[in-house]
Amino acid sequence: MNKKITTTIVLVVLFTATIVAQTFDLSAEVRPRFESKNGYKTLQDTDVDGSNFVSQRTRINFGFKNKKMKMYVSMQNVRVWGDVSTLSGDDNATALHEAWAQVKVSDKVSFKLGRQELVYDDSRIFGNVGWAQQARSHDAFVIKHIFNKKHKLDVGLAFNSDSQAGVDNLYTNAAGYKDFQYVWYHGNYDKLGVSFLLLNTGVESLKNEGTAEEKQVNNHMQTFGPRVTYKVKDLSANTAIYVQTGKRIDTEVSALYYTGNVAYKINSEIKVGLGYEYLSGKTQDPTNTDTKIESFAPLFGTNHKFNGWMDYFYVGNHGNNVGLQDINATLAYKKGKFSAKLVPHIFLAAADVYDGTEKRGASLGTEIDLTIGYKIAKDIILSAGYSKMLATETMEILKGGDKNERNCWSWVMFTFKPNLFSHTVVK
C-alpha cells in the first residue's frame, strides 16, 4: 500500500512539474565563410578578375517556453571581414532576425506573432534562405491548427508599413510585398505525404503616375498548388505543381511551375537521385505583343537550394525572363562524420531566346556542384564546395559576360552552433 501511495505521489509531482515548468535556452552561432567568386550569378567578363572575401554571420538566440507560451528572439550580425574599421563600430550590420511569441489556445490551436522564419515543404515557395548570411524572416501572424499527428493546417497573415505616418504612404520597402495571406495544409497518408498551399500576395504601386488620375493601388497575385511525397523502404519521390494568376504591379499573371524527383538509397552510405524542374517563362520573340507576365516567380523560397549553387537563377535575378528547365542528378555519400554530394545540372530555357530577330537554341549550359562536410564535434562543422559553370552562347545572350572565362565558385565554411545555457525552473 505504501509503495502505491509513494508511486502516486511521485507521478503527481512529476506531472505537476511538467505543467508549471518554465524552460530557458540560450544558444549561439558563429559562421565565417571564405568565398572565391569568378563568374558567380552571372558569366564573368573577359579579362576581369573575380573576388575573394570572408563573410560572417554571428547569432545569439534566446528561447523561453511554459505551458501556455513560447518566445524566441534571435539577434544577428552579418559582416564582411574588413568592412568596418578596427576603430569603428558597426552601422547597420546588426539586426533582429527573429522575435516572436506563440500562445497555446488549446491542445490543437496556437497563435504565433512577430518576426519569424516561414518554412514549408521543400522551401520552394516559403524558405528561410539559410545559406545567405542574413537569411530571411517575415513580420507575420500565423494560426496553427494540429488536427492530429498526421494532419495540420497553418493560416498566415502579413501587413507591412514602413513608418507610423498619419497618412497612407506608398509601401516601397525591400520586403517586396504590402501584404500576404496564405493557407497551408499537410497530411500524412501511409506512404504518401500531401501538402497544399494557397498564397495571395499584394504589391503596392502608383497607377496613372504623374497625371490627375494618379492613385495608389494594391494588386494581388495568387500562387497555389499541391505537393506530394512518396516513400517506401529505400525509394522516395516527390512532385509538385504551382499555378500563378492574378496581377503583379497592375499586369496580368499566368505562370506555371512543376517538378518531379526520385531518389534511391543504395546502401547505408550511398544515395542517388534524378530530378526535373520547370519554371515557365516569357518568349523573347520580338513579334510577340502579349504584355501578360508568364514567368513563374518562386517568391520567398530558398532559391539557392535549387537550380545550381552558383545562383544563376532566381537568387535576386532571372525574374520575368525566359524561365528555366533544370535536369539534375545527385550522388550523395555519408559515412560517420564525413559527407559529400555531387550534383550536375543541365539547364535549358523554358521559352524562346532571341538574339535580335534570330532565335537561338534553348540550351543554357551545364553546372557541376560538389560539396563536402565534416562534423568536427557535436556543434562544429567544417564544409566546403566547388562549382563550375559550362555555359553556352545562349547563356551569354541572357547574362552577358564570356562563357570561356573561368566561371567557377569555391568556398570553405566553419559553423559553430553551441548551446550555451539551458535551464528549467519549476514553480
Sequence and secondary structure as in RCSB ss.txt:
>XXXX:A:sequence
MNKKITTTIVLVVLFTATIVAQTFDLSAEVRPRFESKNGYKTLQDTDVDGSNFVSQRTRINFGFKNKKMKMYVSM
QNVRVWGDVSTLSGDDNATALHEAWAQVKVSDKVSFKLGRQELVYDDSRIFGNVGWAQQARSHDAFVIKHIFNKK
HKLDVGLAFNSDSQAGVDNLYTNAAGYKDFQYVWYHGNYDKLGVSFLLLNTGVESLKNEGTAEEKQVNNHMQTFG
PRVTYKVKDLSANTAIYVQTGKRIDTEVSALYYTGNVAYKINSEIKVGLGYEYLSGKTQDPTNTDTKIESFAPLF
GTNHKFNGWMDYFYVGNHGNNVGLQDINATLAYKKGKFSAKLVPHIFLAAADVYDGTEKRGASLGTEIDLTIGYK
IAKDIILSAGYSKMLATETMEILKGGDKNERNCWSWVMFTFKPNLFSHTVVK
>XXXX:A:secstr
 HHHHHHHHHHHHHHHHHHHEEEEEEEEEEEEEEEEEESSSS   TT   EEEEEEEEEEEEEEE SSEEEEEEE
EEEEETTSS TT   SS EEEEEEEEEEE SSSEEEEEEEE    TTSSSB   TTSSS   EEEEEEEEEEETT
EEEEEEEEE  SS  SS      TT  SEEEEEEEEEEETTEEEEEEEEEEEEEEEESTTSTT EEEEEEEEEEE
EEEEEEETTEEEEEEEEEEEEEETTEEB EEEEEEEEEEE SSSEEEEEEEEEE      TT     B     TB
S GGGSS TT  SSSS  TTSS EEEEEEEEEEEETTEEEEEEEEEEE SS EEETTEEE SEEEEEEEEEEEEE
EETTEEEEEEEEEEEE HHHHHHH S TTS  EEEEEEEEE  EEEEEEEE 
